[in-house]
């Protein structure tokens, strides 16, 4: 067994890059980067759950841990704590071989040239941020570490590649002057993942000359393993009779810390619904666990949100189900208007969805908000969103019955 070190981090630092390099080449222990900003009780509980041999604080001081610890599998380099937007946190074991393959396949797909640097402005306690560091190490370059993705930092980074979540990209486009260049104009590739990407955002990005590449993946696949709907080299994606996306290939995780190992047949059943287009291109429909059952019909929230986000006057949209005594569940849309002083009307939104999806998928309630609550990973915080909606009075939102 290999020792595991929990590393408390506030942001990406050269020290973390060194620890990651040692974890990948075997000269140091496996690492589990943890967010030092978590509430103390939650952080302590996460450390207890992972059971590391040692803990390194934000000052770089390492202390042996007195509690029980068993280490990790010999090939494991990184353990990433994950729970998605819902569920119980798990420690996902990622091997050095899987992380390296993911990085090489990504660099090859992007056509990255020697010496081109990566900008890291995603949380390194999540797989997307760690993947940026691994790509830098594999390519032999030094990453540029940024605390946030503001226009000035991005423009001055001198980097060729960056990985962002949709909210970051949207803000960067808004920060660009009305007639000035976007701070991303000089980049060779902008990987975009972590959450569903509005069609309007992709169109606006490409119109501005931003070379966006959409990615799909999860912690269990070392991050993005499908680029623009096409699996990376060595990766296979299927959509089976259950409607779920299944992934296989050398990027798969080794197992869950203290739990099940990776599937013996080499196929990982994701929690996402998808479909394969005629040319074999993968389209992600949304989370299977989020499906809304309304009046006996199944509605995929991601598809409704995508329809709403293409409506004029909508900046962001999320869709959830809420209990309904007559229909079982009702479809509720949460919308961030592009112009708060002139939000789109309920009838416009419903008509827009009606033209694209079945009648039962039309939201029966629309709530206008200033922002949708987000997780650090860039995904919508569905649990918090549902809680906030329950607290709202019915009279605060326009509602209709279909």
N, C-alpha and C positions, 0 to 999 in steps of 0.2 A: 504493500500500500504506500501511497505517496502522501506526505504531509500537506495540509491545507492551511493557508493563511488568509484570514479575513482582513481586508484592507479598507479602512474608513477613508472615504474621499468626499471632497466638496466639489471638485471639478477635475478635469484632466490635468495632470502634472507630469513633468519629466520623470519624477520618481515612479509614478504608476507605469509609465512606458517601460522603464528599466525592469520593474517587477514582472510585467507581462512578457518581456523578452526572455527573462530567465525562466519563467513558467513554460514558455514555448520550447526553449532549447534544452530544458531539463536541468539546468544548473541551479534552479531555485525551486521553492515549493509551488504547488498549484495555488492560485489566488481566487478569492471571492470578493470583488469590489462591492462595498456597501455604502449607501448614502449616509454620510455623517449627519445630515440635517434631519433625519427621521426623528420622531419623538423618542426620547430615551427608552421608554418601556418597550416600544415596538422594535427599536434597534436591538435591545438586549434579547428580546424574544427571537429575533431573526438569527442572532449569533448562536443562541442556544439550539435553535433548530438545525443550523448548519454544522455545529460541533467542530469548529476549526481547532487546529493544534495551537495556533497563536493568533494574536490580533495586533495589527499595526495601526496606530492612531494617525490623525492628520498631520502631526509633527514628524512622523517617520519613526516613532518609538515603538518597538515591537515587544510585546509581553506574551509569555507562555500562558495558555489558558488552562485553568485547573479543572474545568468540567470534563465530562466524557467526550472522547473524540476517537474516530476510527480511521481518519484519513480518507483518501479517494483512490480510485483505480489508478494504476501506474501511468496510463497514457493520458489521464485528465490534466489539462492545463488551467482551465478556468471553470468556476462554478458561478452561474448567474441565477440570482433569485428572481422568480417570475410568478405572477398570478394573473397577468393580463388585466382586463378591466373588472373582472369578477373572479371569485374562486379563492382557494387556499394557496398561500405562497408555497413554491417548490424550488428546490435547488437543482438546476439543470447542469449536468456535467458535460462539458465540451472538451474533446480531445485536441491535442496540438495538431494531429493529422487532419482532423475535420476543419479546424480553423484555418490552417494553411491552405487546404484545398479550396475552401470558400474564397479566401483572399486571392489566390492565383486565378481562379476561374473568373472572379470579378474583374481583375486587372486585364485579363485577356479579352473578356467581352467588351470592355470599354476601350480597348486599344491604348491603354496607358503606356506612355513612353518613359524610358529611364530618366530619373531625376525629377519627374513630376510629383509635386507634393500634395498631400491631403490636408484639408482644413477640418479639424474636429471641433464641432460646436454642439454635439449631442451628449446627453448624460452618459458617462462611461460606466455607470452601474447597470446599464441596459445593453443588450447585445449590439444594437446599431452603433452606439458610440465605440464599443470595444472593437467592432469589426473595422472601423476606420483606422484604429491604431494598429491592428494586425496587418491591414493592407500596407500601411506605411513600413512596418517592420519587414514584411515579405519583399517589398519593392526596394528596400535598402535606402529609404528616404526618411527624413525627420518630419513628423507631423507638426502642423501649426496648431497650437492648442488655444482655443478661445472659450471664454466663459459664456458668451452669448453670440447669436448670429445677427448682429446689427449691421446696417449698411456700411458704416465706416470700417469695421473690423473685417468684413468679408471682402470689400474692395481693396483693402490694403494688405491682404494676406499673401498675395503673390502665388496662390495655390491654383492648381489645375482641376482639382476634384474636391467635391464636398458631398456630404450626405445630410439631407434635411427631412423634416416632417412637413406636411402641407401648411400648417400654421406659420412656420418659419418662412417658407417660400412666399406665402401670401403677404406677410408683413414686409419682406424685402422688396417685393414689387410695389407695394404702397409707399415705401420710403423713397423709392426712386423719384426724381423730379418729373414733373409732367412732360418735359421734353428732354430730360437728361437720360443717360444710359443706366441700365440696371447694374447694381454692384456685381451681378453674376455674369455679366457679358463676356468676361475674359476666361471663364471656366470652360474646360473641355467636356466635363460631365457633371451633372447635378443629380445624384441619386435621390429619389423621392419615395418614401415609404413610411411605415408605422401606423398609417391610417388611410382610409379611403380618400382618394384625390378627386375633388370636384372637376368635372369636365371643363368648366369655364376657367379654372385655374391653369389647367394644362394648356388650353388654347392661348390664354393671356401670356403664359410663360414663353411658349414657342414663338408667339408674335413678337415678343421682346428679345428674341434671339437667345433664350436660355436653353441649353441642351439638356432637357429633362429626360431622365430614364426612370420609369416607374418600377418599383421593386415589390416583390411579395415574399414573405418568409416570416420566421418566428425564431424565438430563442432556440428551439429544438432543431432548427436547420442552420444554425450559426448566422442567423439574420437572413437578409434577402438572398433567395436562391432561384428566383424567377424574375427576369428582367424584361420589361415590356411584354409580358405574357409568355416569354420563351425561357424554359429552364436553362440554367448555366450548364456548362460542360460536365458530364457525369451525373447530372441530376435528372430524375424522371418525375413527371407529375401526371396523375390520373384523377378523373372524377368517376367514382363508382356509383352503383345503383342507389346508395344511400344519399347521393348528392354531395357527399363530402369530397374535399380535396385530399388526396393521398400523395405523399412525397417519399422518394427513395434516393439513395446516392451517398457518396462519401462525406457529405456535409452533415449527416444526421448526428444527433447527440448520442452519448454513451448510455445515458440513463438518468434517472432522478436520484439525487443523493438520499440514501436510506430508503429508496423505494424501487419501483419497477425499473428494469434495464430496458434498453432499446429493443424494439420488436425483433424477434428472431428471424422473421422473414424479410427484414430490411425495409419494410414499408411503414411509414408513420401516418396514422389517421389524424388529420388536423381537425380543428374545431370550426373550419370554414366551409361554406358552400361555394361551389363553383360550376363552371361549364367550360367545355372545350369547344372552341370554334372550329369551323371546317378545316382551317389550316393548322390545327393543333395548338392554337394560341389559347392560353388560360385566361379566363375572366373570373375574378373573385366576386361573388354575389353578396357575401356578408357572413356574419357569425351564425352558426347553426343554433347556438344557445339563445340567440336574440330573436328568433323567429316568433312572430306574433300570430296567435290563433284567434281570428275574429270571425264569429259566425260560421265556424267550420272551415274557413279559408285560411291558408298559411301565407303570411306576408313577410318578406325579407326586408327588414328595416333599411339595410344598405341600399337596396334598389330604390326605395321610396326617397331616401335622402339624396341619392344621385339625381333623381328626377327633379327634386326641389332645388338642388344646387345649380341646375341649369336654367332656372327661372330668372328672368330679369328682376333685379332688385334684391336678390338673395346673396349674401356673402358666405354664410355657413348654414348648414342644416344638419340636425340629428333627429333620429326617429326612434321612439320607444313604444312599448305597449303598456297600457294601464288597465287594471281590472275594470270590467263593465258588467253589471248585473244581467243585461240582456244579450250582449254579444260575446261574453266571456272575456274578451280583451278588446280595447279600441286602439286605433292607430293615432298616436300623438306626435306631432311635429314640433320641434324646437328650432326656431329660425333666428339668425342674426341678420338683420337687414343691412344692405349696403349703405343706405342712407336712413338713419334712425328717424329723421324728420319726415320721411316719406316712405314708410314701409309698404311692401306689397300687400294687397288685400287678401283676405281669406279666399274669396271667390277666385282671384287670379291664381293663387297657389293650387287650389283644388282643381281648377280647369287645366292647369299645366300638368298635374299628375294624371288626370283623367285621360289626357291625350297620349299618355305613354304607358300606363299600367292599368290593370283591371279595376273595375269600380270598387271592389272591396279593399283595395290598397290605398284609396284616397283618405288622407287624414281627416278624422272627425273633430280634431281639436288642433289649433295652432297657437303656440305660445311664442311671443316675441321677446328676445333677451338681448342683452348687450354682448354676452360672450357665453360659449358653451364650456362648462368645466372640463379641464384637461388633466390627464395623468402626466407625470414627467416624461413618459415615453412618447408623448405626442398623440396618444389616443384619447378619445372622449371618455370621460369618467362616467360610465353609464350608471353605476350604483349611486353616485352623488346626484346625478341628473334626475334619476327617478325619485330620490328623496326630496329634492327641491321642488319637483313638480307636485308631489303629494302635499307639500306645505302651502302651495299656492291656492288661493281661493278660486273657485270656478269662474267667478265674475271677472278675474284678471285677464282672461283669455277669450277670444272669439271661439265659439263652438257651434257645431251643427250636427244634425243626425242625418245619416244617409240611408 
